[in-house]
Amino acid sequence: MIDPATHWRDSGRRPMVGPLDAQIIYPFLLFFFNASFKTFMFFLASIIFFAVLAKYKMNIKIVLRLLRSFLAGPIRTRKGWWQ
């Protein structure tokens, strides 16, 4: 039985559209309002991208953090660049 007073527990979960992340709606809207072969291929590529991310239990925020860490490199300076 589901207690209606505990609906807040689902507020931290990622919104999903079926098995995919809900962020897939942006490429879909681009394809829907500008139907062409290029936007269809972009939509399919984004579906594949988000499916791969879902397979590894990642989202776009985690991928951007990994990319930022990769671009920054392994060496960290002790002082900030502004000092």
C-alpha positions as CSV (number, residue, x, y, z in Angstrom):
1,M,0.0,0.0,0.0
2,I,1.3,3.5,-0.9
3,D,1.0,6.2,1.7
4,P,-0.1,9.5,0.0
5,A,1.9,11.4,2.6
6,T,5.2,10.1,1.3
7,H,5.0,11.5,-2.2
8,W,8.1,13.7,-1.5
9,R,10.3,10.6,-1.6
10,D,10.2,10.5,-5.3
11,S,11.2,14.2,-5.7
12,G,14.9,13.3,-5.9
13,R,14.6,10.8,-8.7
14,R,15.3,11.6,-12.3
15,P,12.2,12.1,-14.5
16,M,12.0,9.3,-17.0
17,V,10.1,8.9,-20.3
18,G,9.8,5.1,-20.5
19,P,13.3,3.7,-20.1
20,L,15.0,6.9,-21.1
21,D,15.9,10.1,-19.3
22,A,13.3,12.9,-19.7
23,Q,15.9,15.2,-21.2
24,I,15.3,13.4,-24.5
25,I,12.3,15.7,-24.9
26,Y,14.5,18.6,-26.1
27,P,15.8,16.9,-29.2
28,F,12.3,15.5,-29.8
29,L,10.8,19.0,-29.8
30,L,13.5,20.2,-32.1
31,F,12.7,17.4,-34.5
32,F,8.9,17.9,-34.0
33,F,9.0,21.6,-34.9
34,N,11.7,21.3,-37.6
35,A,11.2,18.0,-39.2
36,S,14.1,17.2,-41.5
37,F,16.5,14.3,-41.9
38,K,19.3,16.2,-40.0
39,T,17.1,16.8,-36.9
40,F,15.8,13.2,-37.1
41,M,19.4,11.9,-37.1
42,F,20.2,14.2,-34.2
43,F,17.2,12.9,-32.3
44,L,18.3,9.3,-32.9
45,A,21.9,10.1,-31.9
46,S,20.6,11.7,-28.7
47,I,18.4,8.6,-27.9
48,I,21.5,6.4,-28.3
49,F,23.6,8.8,-26.2
50,F,21.1,8.9,-23.3
51,A,20.6,5.1,-23.6
52,V,24.3,4.5,-23.1
53,L,24.3,6.9,-20.2
54,A,21.4,5.1,-18.7
55,K,23.2,1.8,-19.1
56,Y,26.1,3.1,-17.0
57,K,23.7,4.8,-14.6
58,M,25.0,8.2,-15.4
59,N,23.3,11.5,-16.3
60,I,24.4,14.5,-18.2
61,K,25.6,16.3,-15.1
62,I,28.0,13.5,-14.2
63,V,29.3,13.4,-17.8
64,L,30.0,17.1,-17.8
65,R,31.8,16.8,-14.4
66,L,34.0,14.0,-15.8
67,L,34.7,16.1,-18.9
68,R,35.7,19.1,-16.8
69,S,37.9,16.9,-14.7
70,F,39.5,15.4,-17.8
71,L,40.2,18.8,-19.3
72,A,41.6,20.2,-16.1
73,G,44.2,17.5,-16.0
74,P,45.8,15.6,-13.1
75,I,47.9,18.5,-11.7
76,R,46.2,20.9,-9.4
77,T,47.8,24.2,-8.3
78,R,47.9,25.1,-4.6
79,K,46.9,28.7,-5.2
80,G,44.2,30.0,-7.4
81,W,44.9,31.7,-10.7
82,W,43.7,35.0,-9.2
83,Q,46.3,35.1,-6.4
